[in-house]
Structures are given as structure tokens and as C-alpha cells.
Amino acid sequence: MRKTLIIIIGAILFTACKNENQDKNLIEEGNLKSIESVDTCLCDDLFVDSLGIYFKDDTPYNGVCVHNYPESDQKYMVKGIMNGKLHGKVIYYDNRGEVLVQEVYENGQKKRTGDGAPMTCDCSELEIKKIPGESIQRSFLEEIPFSGTCTKKFPESDQVYMEAHYKNGLQEGFTSYYNQMGKTLYMEKYEHGELLKIIHQ
């Protein structure tokens, strides 16, 4: 009886310690490596108030939480949280563990998404990276392959002189160039990041 009790207490302590330990992979997924004290847990273990603030033990949560598929250990969502608010990455997975969508939050506000509705940004915000095994470079916005439209404007003006469309980090469709009056000068047609033709107006 005493031996059984010791085994049960040991299992409870091991489980508690395991839940409190940092999971390095989850911390990297949530993009919270810069925070000194990072916890990992199941999102169901957190309380969310009416303002959307996440709490653990009555304290605004700092860490990464995971939602699993029903009756499974397979994760379907990983959330980075800082001071109780979504911060860093929120990643959605399919049931094979492949990433479906990545979103980036800052202080509770969604800044970027890697899928869904097209986004618009200044082209200078994009980071171009060479991907091993690919001959074409991809454009990333906050570490997510960019899908949407980026623009460049004339100096000290709101007039756009270049507008480019991207899908999954590659130029797709038409990139248009304009003069200072907003008239189209020429267009480039892209497919999967490759320039197919130039159309002069």
C-alpha cells in the first residue's frame, strides 16, 4: 500500500513538473524566445476574461498554449501570449501536423496573416530569402511567406509608382508601374515568381 502511494505521488509530481517545464519547440513556434520566463500549457488550462485577456492562477499569462484536436495529442493551434494578450505567432495545423495558417500578433492586435484575406503593405517591409532547394527567392513579411499586394510610392508623396501582387511569397499576376499622374507606364506578368512578359502601354 505504501509503495503504491509513493508511486502515485511520484507520478503526480512528475506530471506537474512536466507541465511547468518549458517546451523549447512550442516556445519557438509561439515566437516568444525573447521572454525570460516562458511557460507552456494547454489553452484549456487558461481562463479568458471578457476583454480576451488570458489568465493562469489569477495572473496574466506569459507563455505558449496549445489546443489539441478532440480526443488526441495532435495539436491544431499554438498561441504565443505575453502579459495575457496574444503576442508573437498563432499557428494553425491540419491533422497531419502541417501548418495551415500563421498569424502574427502584437500586444493583442493581429498584425499579419499568412493566409486568408489579401494584405497590403509597403514593399520595403518585405524580406527576400533564398530557400534551400528552390531556384526562386521568396518574399516574407515577419517570417511568413507574403500573400497580398505591396506598393512603392514616389518620395514625399502618396502616389504609388509600383504595385506588385504576391501569393505564398512569390510574385503572381501583374506588377504595374505608374507615372506621377497615376497613369500606367507598363506592366510585368508573373507566374510562380517568374517574369513571363512585359506589357507596354
C-alpha positions in Angstrom: 0.0 0.0 0.0 2.8 2.4 1.0 4.7 1.6 -2.2 1.6 2.2 -4.3 1.1 5.6 -2.6 4.7 6.6 -3.3 4.3 5.7 -7.0 1.1 7.7 -7.3 2.6 10.8 -5.6 5.7 10.5 -7.8 3.5 10.3 -10.9 1.6 13.4 -9.8 4.8 15.4 -9.2 6.3 14.2 -12.5 3.2 15.4 -14.4 3.1 18.7 -12.6 6.8 19.3 -13.3 6.4 18.3 -16.9 3.5 20.8 -17.3 5.6 23.6 -15.8 8.7 22.9 -17.8 9.4 24.9 -20.8 8.8 23.2 -24.2 11.5 24.7 -26.4 9.7 23.7 -29.7 6.5 25.4 -28.6 8.3 28.5 -27.4 9.9 28.8 -30.8 6.6 28.2 -32.6 5.0 30.9 -30.5 7.9 33.2 -31.3 8.5 34.1 -27.6 12.2 33.2 -27.3 12.9 36.8 -26.1 10.9 36.4 -22.9 12.9 35.2 -19.9 10.2 33.2 -18.1 8.1 31.3 -20.6 5.6 28.6 -19.6 3.8 26.0 -21.8 0.4 24.6 -21.2 -2.9 23.6 -22.7 -5.1 26.5 -23.6 -8.0 24.8 -21.8 -6.0 25.4 -18.5 -6.2 29.2 -19.0 -9.1 31.5 -18.2 -10.0 34.1 -20.7 -11.9 37.2 -19.5 -14.4 39.3 -21.4 -11.6 41.5 -22.8 -9.8 38.5 -24.2 -7.0 38.5 -21.6 -5.6 35.1 -20.8 -5.0 34.3 -17.1 -3.4 31.4 -15.2 -3.8 31.3 -11.5 -5.3 34.8 -11.5 -2.2 36.2 -13.2 -1.9 37.4 -16.8 -0.3 34.6 -18.7 3.2 34.6 -20.3 3.9 31.7 -22.5 2.7 29.4 -25.1 -0.6 27.4 -25.0 -1.8 24.6 -27.2 -5.2 23.4 -28.4 -5.3 19.8 -29.4 -7.7 18.0 -31.8 -10.6 16.4 -29.8 -9.5 13.2 -28.0 -6.0 13.5 -29.4 -2.5 14.7 -28.6 -2.2 16.2 -32.1 -2.1 20.0 -31.8 -4.3 22.1 -34.1 -3.4 25.6 -32.7 -0.4 27.1 -30.9 -0.7 30.6 -29.3 2.0 32.9 -28.1 0.8 35.0 -25.2 2.5 37.9 -23.3 1.1 39.8 -20.4 -2.2 37.9 -21.0 -2.5 39.1 -24.6 -1.9 37.3 -27.9 1.7 38.1 -28.9 4.0 36.6 -31.4 2.7 33.7 -33.5 -0.6 31.9 -33.6 -0.2 28.8 -35.8 -3.0 26.5 -37.1 -2.2 22.9 -38.1 -4.0 20.2 -40.0 -4.4 16.7 -38.6 -1.1 15.7 -40.2 0.8 18.4 -38.4 1.2 20.6 -41.5 0.9 24.4 -41.0 -2.3 25.7 -42.4 -2.1 29.4 -41.4 0.3 31.6 -39.4 -0.8 34.9 -37.8 1.4 37.4 -36.0 0.1 39.4 -33.1 1.5 42.3 -31.1 0.0 43.2 -27.8 -3.3 41.5 -28.6 -3.7 43.0 -32.1 -3.4 41.0 -35.2 -0.6 42.4 -37.4 -0.2 39.8 -40.2 -1.6 36.6 -41.5 0.0 34.2 -43.9 -3.3 33.1 -45.4 -6.9 34.2 -45.8 -7.7 37.8 -46.9 -5.1 39.5 -49.1 -3.0 42.0 -47.3 -1.4 45.3 -48.3 2.0 46.6 -47.2 4.9 48.8 -48.3 7.3 46.7 -50.4 10.2 47.8 -48.2 8.7 45.7 -45.4 9.2 42.5 -47.3 12.3 40.4 -46.7 13.6 38.4 -49.6 15.1 35.0 -48.8 16.7 32.2 -50.8 15.0 28.9 -49.9 17.3 25.9 -50.0 16.2 23.6 -52.8 14.4 26.4 -54.7 15.7 28.4 -57.6 13.4 31.3 -56.9 13.6 33.6 -53.9 10.5 34.2 -51.8 9.4 37.4 -50.0 8.5 37.2 -46.4 6.6 39.6 -44.1 7.5 38.9 -40.5 8.7 35.4 -41.3 5.5 34.5 -43.1 5.6 34.0 -46.9 3.7 37.1 -48.1 0.3 36.8 -49.9 -1.2 40.1 -50.9 -0.2 43.4 -52.6 2.8 45.6 -51.9 3.3 49.1 -53.1 6.1 51.7 -53.6 5.4 55.4 -53.6 7.1 58.4 -55.0 9.3 60.2 -52.4 7.3 62.5 -50.2 4.1 61.6 -52.0 1.1 59.3 -51.6 1.2 58.5 -55.3 2.0 54.8 -56.0 4.6 54.2 -58.7 4.7 50.4 -58.3 2.2 47.8 -57.3 3.1 44.1 -57.0 0.9 41.1 -56.2 2.2 38.0 -54.3 1.0 34.6 -53.4 2.8 32.4 -50.9 5.9 34.6 -51.1 6.1 34.7 -54.9 5.1 37.4 -57.4 1.9 36.3 -59.1 -0.2 38.1 -61.7 0.6 41.7 -62.8 3.1 44.2 -61.4 2.2 47.7 -62.5 4.4 50.8 -62.8 2.8 54.3 -62.8 3.9 57.8 -63.6 3.4 60.7 -61.1 -0.1 61.4 -62.6 -1.1 57.8 -61.8 -1.1 56.7 -65.5 0.1 53.1 -66.1 3.5 53.1 -67.8 4.0 49.3 -68.2 3.1 46.0 -66.6 5.0 42.8 -65.9 3.2 39.5 -65.8 4.5 36.9 -63.3 3.6 33.3 -62.7 5.0 31.5 -59.6 7.7 34.2 -59.2 8.9 34.0 -62.8 8.6 37.0 -65.2 6.6 35.9 -68.3 6.3 39.1 -70.2 6.4 42.9 -70.1 3.4 44.8 -71.5 4.0 48.5 -72.5 1.1 50.9 -72.5 
